[in-house]
């Protein structure tokens, strides 16, 4: 089983027990504000989302991890990798993304989990490049991206939702761990 431990977090594959806590995170309008079209997700949509992430693990050898607090075992969100196919000029790039429950914001968990995931992508999975995409105005994600030392490469429009987004990237040659 693929898992990563950081000083405070466990990044692991999904279990049946994760559905309800993740659906509670997905039901928060503030959490979902910058994701997709900004709509919250119910239990069924959350189950479909986890299923898609599990399929990506099977097909690609990577996907989104469940993120839990080491001390309590509490699920606090998701972080991981997915193949980016929907943006113009996305050369089948692999994207890193994260989503944490609001009560876990501002404590460095997103940066800690994202850094571990980036290292996993470039060193364990042998990827040459990883990108991050964020909507203009999402300063919290912009801060995490900056801490990953990713360089802004371009601004484009998400064709699914019409939002302006920034695409950031880092190559293995630029990564310093």
Wavefront OBJ file of the C-alpha trace (Angstrom):
o trace
v 0.000 0.000 0.000
v 1.299 3.405 -0.954
v 1.523 5.861 1.899
v 3.641 8.827 2.894
v 4.279 10.049 6.420
v 5.211 13.634 7.134
v 5.861 15.060 10.609
v 2.120 15.603 11.179
v 0.266 13.797 8.404
v -0.374 10.424 6.815
v -1.085 10.431 3.077
v -2.695 7.121 2.176
v -5.086 5.364 -0.156
v -8.834 5.682 0.388
v -10.999 3.506 2.634
v -14.778 3.205 2.990
v -14.549 5.180 6.242
v -13.381 8.261 4.304
v -16.625 8.836 2.389
v -18.599 10.660 5.082
v -15.778 12.930 6.324
v -14.806 13.881 2.759
v -18.442 14.533 1.861
v -18.635 16.915 4.846
v -15.577 18.768 3.511
v -17.111 18.823 0.006
v -20.387 20.215 1.403
v -18.671 23.384 2.649
v -19.172 26.255 0.155
v -15.964 27.970 1.330
v -13.899 24.838 0.659
v -15.426 24.366 -2.796
v -15.349 28.052 -3.755
v -12.244 27.723 -5.956
v -12.837 24.147 -7.174
v -14.602 23.393 -10.456
v -17.674 25.575 -10.800
v -17.722 26.266 -7.069
v -20.617 23.898 -6.354
v -20.658 21.780 -3.236
v -20.804 18.002 -3.584
v -23.134 15.594 -1.839
v -22.496 12.048 -0.670
v -23.083 10.440 -4.090
v -20.850 12.910 -5.948
v -18.140 12.470 -3.312
v -18.327 8.688 -3.752
v -17.926 9.158 -7.520
v -14.972 11.467 -6.959
v -13.187 8.935 -4.719
v -13.901 6.221 -7.288
v -12.293 8.344 -10.051
v -9.243 8.923 -7.844
v -8.947 5.194 -7.134
v -9.186 4.424 -10.868
v -6.370 6.883 -11.555
v -4.220 5.077 -8.965
v -4.891 1.814 -10.835
v -4.276 3.278 -14.296
v -1.453 5.760 -13.683
v 0.271 4.602 -10.505
v -0.635 7.874 -8.793
v -3.739 9.752 -7.727
v -5.136 11.735 -4.852
v -4.273 10.598 -1.355
v -6.543 10.731 1.658
v -4.837 13.033 4.183
v -5.194 12.286 7.880
v -3.719 13.750 11.022
v -1.138 11.374 12.479
v -2.131 12.071 16.066
v -5.868 11.474 15.756
v -6.362 9.570 12.497
v -8.898 12.221 11.483
v -9.403 12.734 7.724
v -8.637 16.366 6.914
v -8.823 16.289 3.110
v -7.164 15.139 -0.083
v -3.911 15.900 -1.875
v -2.345 14.280 -4.878
v -1.706 13.965 -8.555
v -3.916 13.708 -11.622
v -3.414 13.871 -15.375
v -4.398 17.341 -16.570
v -6.284 17.040 -19.842
v -8.776 19.881 -19.934
v -6.670 23.018 -20.269
v -5.338 24.453 -23.528
v -1.651 23.618 -23.988
v -1.823 20.960 -21.254
v 0.616 18.489 -22.692
v -0.897 15.674 -20.624
v 0.854 17.307 -17.687
v 0.468 15.831 -14.238
v -1.184 18.255 -11.841
v -0.804 18.468 -8.089
v -3.869 19.601 -6.153
v -5.213 19.720 -2.622
v -8.438 20.221 -0.695
v -8.614 20.476 3.076
v -11.464 21.022 5.488
v -11.750 24.669 6.474
v -10.842 24.031 10.119
v -7.406 22.859 8.921
v -6.571 25.957 6.893
v -3.741 28.249 7.915
v -1.786 25.583 9.799
v 0.654 24.556 7.068
v -1.021 21.209 6.386
v -1.626 21.899 2.688
v 2.008 22.896 2.138
v 3.286 19.909 4.125
v 1.116 17.441 2.202
v 1.785 19.080 -1.176
v 5.552 19.100 -0.634
v 5.506 15.378 0.214
v 3.352 14.692 -2.849
v 5.663 16.676 -5.134
v 8.647 14.696 -3.838
v 6.672 11.468 -4.412
v 5.913 12.541 -8.003
v 9.436 13.541 -8.977
v 11.492 11.019 -7.018
v 9.304 7.961 -6.435
v 7.154 7.988 -9.589
v 9.891 9.336 -11.851
v 7.887 12.170 -13.350
v 9.950 14.834 -15.111
v 7.472 17.658 -14.516
v 4.510 18.603 -12.338
v 2.119 21.536 -12.695
v -0.329 23.287 -10.399
v -3.350 25.222 -11.629
v -5.178 27.807 -9.578
v -7.930 30.285 -10.255
v -7.032 33.947 -10.184
v -7.839 35.303 -6.754
v -7.184 32.051 -4.870
v -4.362 33.496 -2.792
v -4.237 30.570 -0.349
v -3.413 28.123 -3.156
v -1.037 30.657 -4.664
v 0.868 30.660 -1.357
v 1.149 26.856 -1.330
v 2.346 26.892 -4.948
v 4.986 29.496 -4.094
v 6.232 27.296 -1.206
v 6.639 24.454 -3.726
v 8.995 26.697 -5.759
v 6.807 26.335 -8.828
v 7.206 29.033 -11.483
v 4.203 30.728 -13.058
v 4.226 29.739 -16.713
v 1.061 31.174 -18.200
v -2.452 32.439 -17.697
v -5.250 30.740 -19.589
v -8.966 30.067 -19.353
v -10.455 26.850 -18.022
v -12.669 25.805 -20.950
v -15.098 23.891 -18.722
v -15.977 26.788 -16.420
v -14.660 29.933 -18.110
v -12.426 30.908 -15.168
v -9.068 32.573 -15.671
v -6.347 30.349 -14.194
v -2.607 30.438 -13.662
v -0.537 27.410 -14.611
v 2.655 26.909 -12.595
v 5.257 24.231 -13.178
v 8.409 22.654 -11.900
v 10.774 20.280 -13.675
v 12.816 17.590 -12.016
v 15.964 19.587 -12.863
v 14.614 22.565 -10.847
v 13.445 20.555 -7.854
v 15.589 20.846 -4.751
v 13.536 18.717 -2.318
l 1 2 3 4 5 6 7 8 9 10 11 12 13 14 15 16 17 18 19 20 21 22 23 24 25 26 27 28 29 30 31 32 33 34 35 36 37 38 39 40 41 42 43 44 45 46 47 48 49 50 51 52 53 54 55 56 57 58 59 60 61 62 63 64 65 66 67 68 69 70 71 72 73 74 75 76 77 78 79 80 81 82 83 84 85 86 87 88 89 90 91 92 93 94 95 96 97 98 99 100 101 102 103 104 105 106 107 108 109 110 111 112 113 114 115 116 117 118 119 120 121 122 123 124 125 126 127 128 129 130 131 132 133 134 135 136 137 138 139 140 141 142 143 144 145 146 147 148 149 150 151 152 153 154 155 156 157 158 159 160 161 162 163 164 165 166 167 168 169 170 171 172 173 174 175 176 177
